[in-house]
Amino acid sequence: MKFIETRGNDGIHPSEVTFSEAILSPIASHGGLYVPKELPNLGEAFLVKHLSSSYKTLAKDLLTTLAIDIDSSVIDEALSLYDGFDDPSNPVPVVKVRDDLYVSELYHGPTRAFKDMALQPFGVVLSSIAQKRNEEYLILAATSGDTGPAALETFKNRPNVRVVCLYPDGGTSDVQRLQMVTEDAPNLKVIGIKGDFDDAQSALKKLLGSASFKSALKEKQISLSAANSVNFGRIIFQIIYHIHSYLELVRQNVIVMGEKVYLDVPSGNFGNALGGYYAMKMGLPVEKIIIASNENNVLTRLINTGRYDLRGEKVIPTTSPAMDILISSNVERILFDLFGSVRTKELMQGLESERFYPLNDDETMKLQSFFAADYCNGEEGKGYIREAFDHGYLMDPHTATCFKAYDCCATKKLKTIVYSTAEWTKFSPTIANALSGEVDAKDIDALQSISNRASLPIPAMIKGLFTKPITQDSVIEKENIEREILKFLS
Ligand SMILES: *Cc1c(COP(=O)(O)O)cnc(C)c1O
């Protein structure tokens, strides 16, 4: 499979690249992204063939069909990381919660959020490409809480890759911070920034533009890469679980092969939803993809009105922080697929210069033939958490947004797959508040109170964080980031 560019080619970048090239430098001409040149139609035969396959067998066949330039043995090693999930024979359980609603649990990996689904195998793939080319890579990540722990976990002790992770000191949950500051490997550096997530992110952007930083890296023969969710190396692993979840429903005799379903996705940067869209394009029987948002509802407005409008908008902090986003990067890949590169470039440049683009009526209808959307505020979300708990299911605030979207958007009587993106342990104060009204509980107290109420143990890897030694204790002013990183690299 070859990759082309969402905003067309500038005559400087190569006109098409391989999968490994798209992974190593994910940004294409005119600031665009790489997308598959074409996707195969898998047909029902592929689904039937994998009705009794394990997750890894399905994944291997899909990646082989997509013909990426990664050695078969490396793919096997990458997929073997799913053996570290709670149930190696089924890393992604799908459970019935109510009526026609089934939850696909994407959080059974080491850091208890769905970022592991893609980042776990991605770490092996990126490190192996770097080794093969005999090159050293530095991955810089700014995190608001879930990407950081998952990136550190996947790259720890992997050859030819170093990771520096910036987080806002005081801006993450205790669990998320401890997951980062207790990581102990010579190729990892975690830095707390005095400021909020935007400060961390803008500091990182500034660094990427700094001439002295670039020349220092060049001298050390280190190249920069990225592990954020625009990297197609992550997207590719997010197609698999949509197909798996559908097959699970067939296996559980909930649907018959070929029956259409809704996919209901809690969305931020749109990587998860994009994986579902590609699965649908390749022939998965999907009626529509329902996009769930929180109070930062740009995606809901885009899909319902055809207007991407950020004028006068600011990020609103919510109880589902992994979805607190205004610029949802992977939407660009949908624009390309539906409207082509010339139009995508025009729209994206509009967004960058005017903070706004309008789709025309035909385009809006086309978008709506694939997607429906709604958003859920924090109070509504807590209501859904309480209601699900009363029926025996414990879920996190991101997953809860999908229940509102289901009530609003699943208009046909079809089965719906809701994607659960985090375990209750990662957002326990909000859940404890929803269940018993307690406010401002510390994570450790909220975990204990939910555990008692639900008669569920706190998972060992979460409980252990509170007694693990802190090995990454840098908390610095953002002006000192460059110096701190260069110190780590020398
Ligand atoms: C990252 C994340 C999301 C958003 O996923 P996207 O692929 O960026 O749309 C939702 N929920 C949780 C818990 C996350 O960590």
Boltz pocket constraint, residues with backbone or C-beta under 6 A from the ligand:
constraints:
  - pocket:
      binder: B
      contacts: [[A, 113], [A, 114], [A, 115], [A, 146], [A, 147], [A, 229], [A, 266], [A, 267], [A, 268], [A, 269], [A, 270], [A, 271], [A, 272], [A, 273], [A, 322], [A, 323], [A, 398], [A, 421], [A, 422]]
      max_distance: 6.0
